[in-house]
Amino acid sequence: MSYHPLDEKTVLDYVLNHNDLQKIFDTGANLIAEEVGDGNLNLVFIIKNRDNTPFMVVSTTPEGSTF
């Protein structure tokens, strides 16, 4: 599997199209994403739905997975 870095748009696509995560948010939910990490070893996003319930997504960069 190749690495594809996430951004504020692609992380929403990932959340809305990943089977396990679809249980957390309704299909077609109006979500917003905010990147809160520094982008060094991990990409960290806070995802919120209409009622501001937060959910965190962390993606390790290739540099962060070489330990």
Secondary structure, DSSP 4 states (H G I P E B T S, - for coil): -------TTHHHHHHHH-TTGGGTS-TT---EEEE-S-SSSEEEEEEE-TT--EEEEEEE-GGGG--
